[in-house]
Amino acid sequence: RDVPFDRERFERFLELTDFWNGWFQPRFEGLENLASVEGGLLVANHGLFGIELPCLLSGVYRKTGRPLRGLGDRVLFQTPGVRDVATMLGGVEGHPAAAEALIREGFLCVVCPGGAKEGFAPPSEKYRLKWEGHTGFVRTAIRAGGDLVPLAVIGSDGARGVHHVDLP
């Protein structure tokens, strides 16, 4: 599988979305631990609309100098425009073969096994993982010989309350 990456476009995206960091003021803990990870899979909870992604990409890149490659749902890569943005960010369709290739090449990848179910859950279910039966990411990391790194994104689910409206 082809896993292209254009570092210049990626860096331009980070510059364009730097206001995101000013707005959300993210704080990262433990990124220094990624220095010892040659190739690996970061496994995270999914925030509303992936609102956490620009800050996460930027934070990891600034701390480690390494781009974080996102593994996205096939629906994203079948949607014109969305596919282009995802690819510009270094994202690839979350197929095991693509993930394994990236990990073997020494990339850090991020996957959110809860996907849209988690990302669009109602406020009453914020921070509840919806990974039922989604364990392929473990086998993928093992086959690729990479590390499996748990990642907790805290704060992104707080945005749900702002957009939620209870209808009678």
ZIPEHU-V451052 format. One record per pair of residues at least 6 apart in sequence whose C-alpha atoms are under 6 Angstrom apart, sorted by the first residue. I is the first residue (numbers start at 1). GAP is how many residues later the second one is. D is the distance in Angstrom with one decimal. If there is no record, write none. Layout:
i=<I I>
gap=<GAP GAP>
d=<D D>
//
This chain:
i=<1 5 9 10 10 21 38 39 39 39 39 39 40 40 40 40 40 41 41 41 41 41 42 42 42 42 43 43 43 43 43 44 44 44 45 46 46 46 47 47 47 48 48 52 57 61 68 68 69 69 69 70 70 70 71 71 71 71 71 72 72 73 74 76 77 96 100 104 113 114 114 118 123 126>
gap=<97 85 79 78 79 34 68 64 67 68 69 107 63 68 106 107 108 67 68 69 107 108 67 68 107 108 67 68 69 107 108 68 107 108 67 66 72 73 72 109 110 71 72 104 11 6 40 41 21 22 40 21 39 40 20 21 22 23 40 21 22 21 19 7 6 44 44 40 18 16 17 12 37 31>
d=<5.6 5.4 6.0 5.9 5.2 5.8 5.1 4.5 3.9 4.9 5.4 5.2 5.5 4.9 4.6 4.4 5.8 5.9 4.8 5.7 5.0 6.0 5.9 4.6 4.6 5.7 5.8 5.2 5.9 5.0 5.6 5.0 4.7 5.7 5.5 5.5 5.8 5.1 4.9 5.1 5.6 4.5 5.8 6.0 5.8 5.2 5.2 5.4 5.3 5.3 4.5 4.4 5.6 4.9 5.8 5.3 5.6 4.3 5.3 5.0 4.9 5.9 5.6 5.8 4.4 5.9 4.9 5.8 5.6 4.7 4.9 5.8 5.7 5.7>
//
